[in-house]
Amino acid sequence: MAKTGTVDRKTLDALLKSLLLLGRAIEQVMDTRAVVAACGSALSASKVRMLKLIAHSGKQSVGQVARFLGVSDPAASQLAEALVRQKLITRNTDPKDRRTAFLKLTASGKKLTQVIEQEQRHRLRLALRSAGPSRSREWGPFLGEMTMHLTEAEQSFDQSCLQCGSHEDQTCVLEGGAAKCLYRAHTARREQKEQEQKERARKSSARKTSARGTKAARRRARSS
């Protein structure tokens, strides 16, 4: 029998099939049917993740949403525009920096996000009821451990975000659930960098204004 490491091929294939089926079941039940039940129509997973992210923080810049979704700023901007047309979010320019646009949920967006989460919890509650209390308590730790081992085996996940929503309690399964969320840490670093850039721009503008004032004063002195 073919072997891969210390695990035989038959075991690997069975586990791979189970994981693929689980992924499809989650996609169909949690990401599709629960959302359709809440919305009355389909809403893409990326849009749902965007709504949940904005709901958690109150507002998000387009750049922050792009980093969370793992897409380009233009792609995130297109998703945002679609949600604006659906009247689920608003998009307003930062008065201090017109290059930055902030996204906020409308009342309809808040209500829809809550209903989606309720539908997803309902379906999970039914699954847990079917499994029984003892098995249900085992699922969370087991799935978390499996996710951690899968990402540890793939080195490119060292500084990646799985868009899992762990930013809500500041934990991340990629770090064994003990460290602060990579997305939040990255966002904080980016916000600090943006603030430093704004401060440098402010100081540069102040120096130019001062220089212009000095030149004007010299001209006035010479003319007098």
PyMOL commands that set and color helices and strands:
alter all, ss='L'
color gray80, all
select helices_A, chain A and resi 9-39+45-57+62-69+73-85+107-131+133-153+155-157+166-168+173-175+182-223
alter helices_A, ss='H'
color red, helices_A
select strands_A, chain A and resi 3-4+7-8+60-61+89-94+97-105
alter strands_A, ss='S'
color yellow, strands_A
deselect
rebuild
show_as cartoon
